[in-house]
Amino acid sequence: MANFIPPNILDDILGRVDIVELISGYFPLKRAGRNFKANCPFHHEKTASFMVSPQRQIYHCFGCGKGGNAISFLTEYERMDFVEVVKLLAGKSGVVLPERSFPSKKDGFISSLYKLNELAAGFYEKILNSHQGVQAQRYLLNRKTNVQTAKFFRLGLSLDKWDGLLNYLRSKNISLALIEKSGLVCSRSQGGYYDRFRKRLIFPIFDIKNRVVAFGARILEGSPDQAKYINSPESPVYVKGRHLYGFNFTREHIRQSDCAIVVEGYFDCISVYQAGIKNVVASLGTSLTLEQIKLLKRFTHNVVMIYDSDQAGQEATLRSLDIFIQEEMNVRVALLSVGFDPDSFLRKFGPEEFKKRIDNAKGLFDYKLDALTSRFDRNKPEGKAAITNHMFASLSYLKNAVLKSEYIRRLSQELDIKEEALIIELKKIKNSNFYDFNQSKGKVDLKFNPTERLLINLLLRETDLIAQLKNVLVPGDFQDARIAKIFSLMCDLKSEGKSLQVNRLIDYFDDRESASLVTELLTADEFLHEEPESILSDCVNRIKKQRLDSRSQSLQKQIKAAEMENDQGQLNRLIAEFRDLQRLRIE
């Protein structure tokens, strides 16, 4: 079966699936008026703002702004792709999917990118294992990476050519447009393309389904000003913060051991795995993101972090700790000797000593307190205040009252501060973020013009009214482009006779803001007390007036500018338009 699912099949599936039953299978929902609510599974929160509407068969989080239908929930929560979700829901609801259909352009494009990346990975692998890869093979052996491990992680080598991969992919009839989208080539200022990776060791990056989504590349030799590592840019199939290097190989080991060892770099992950510690992943960057932590959480609640012992590694560890606490995961930190990362430590001291470091990993409280006391003077009042403030940033996220009380007691002893004083200060802090996480961008800013918002709310609830606006309003009448987009789409669907059921409507949007506004409006307990026809007329009149007022203000500014520039021709045209506008306002 191809990736395209006929609209009537999707309608049938969504019509049979009960979104409340579906979501409550993952976490409990509580009745809240006409809707159900829970703590949002997509961001950390203490007060439930995740709402599910059984009437509309949609969900919306008023904290982070995410919303959608049963399909989008599973796509987001289970990290499944669209076709997998449809197959799953079809099986649950008893809908028979067509045996043959045609792929959509978008799905075909994504599938082509995966195939292209696989071709590139195979190309790089072949070079590494050929006579052209002798130098790289020697380099790996010097780093104690054996042949079996290199093949397991599918390491490769890029040629010392500007167009080695490019020519290979073109020989496979791959279009230049697709190759450019993959990020494997760069465009020249004078025209044409060249390989992004040249004379570098290649690390294919896989998603959880073993598909190649991107590449990392390490220089073998070159001038000091060259970057040691370069990576694929983000693409339609790769967002760095959503993947963990090696996770496709190690996730079952993580599940079985109920613990994940988190390191920073490619070689760190490879060396730890080769040493027999197979429940390891790398973060593909200097600090973990919320999405990466949620991915780990599906397989274990226990994590040991082993980042580099330098300042950057310590900062990255500190940034990640509070996110683990928010997700209610148990995190410890293993410390290495100064100047070592996991890879170099293993090569010098061996697996047994490395395992001892894991066994002796410090808990959250001890690690963070040690890090802060090395930075601030605990013997001075200002230093004590700084340490406690940073410790509170973590303690305030703890939900277990007993654990929080114990940490406060220990902090009191370590800093010689009365427990009562610490408790008073802790109560003043409500999840203050002392680090810029950059993981959850928070709620989407959905500040809309109130009249335009009211009109869209009305049309979503009374879709028959759309026909009355066909010759009354146009998208250009709206001040907010996002509202105009929603209005335009609804009018188009109405004209084409397509379904305006909300749980299907949101699938037509290609941006988060539009879908989020729709789900927000319809999961909020907003009641329209007046007659729909009266509200419609009032909204139309206000929108028309606001459009004229806005244009009038703009013309006044342009008139002043034309006067200052002494542009008589432009001034006359603007004044004439302004007078016409004033007549319309009077009418």
Secondary structure by P-SEA (a helix, b strand, c coil): ccccccaaaaaaaaaaccaaaaaaacbbbbbccccccccccccccccccbbbbccccccccccccccccaaaaaaaaacccaaaaaaaaaaaaccccccbbbbcaaaaaaaaaaaaaaaaaaaaaaaaacccaaaaaaaaaaacccaaaaaaaccccccccccaaaaaaaaacccaaaaaaaccbbbbcccccccccccbbbbbbbccccccccbbbbbcccccccccbbbbccccccccccccccccccaaaaaaaccccccccaaaaaaaaaaccccbbbcccccccaaaaaaaaacccbbbbbccccaaaaaaaaaaaaaaaaabbbbbbbbccccccaaaaaacccaaaaaaaaaacccaaaaaaaaaaaccccccaaaaaaaaaaaaaaaaacccaaaaaaaaaaaaaaacccaaaaaaaaaacccccccccccccccccccccaaaaaaaaaaaacccccccccccccccccccaaaaaaaaaaaaaaaacccccaaaaaaacccaaaaaaaaaaaaccccccccaaaaaaaaaaaaaaaaaaaaaaaaaaaaaaaaaacaaaaaaaaaaaaaaaaaaaac
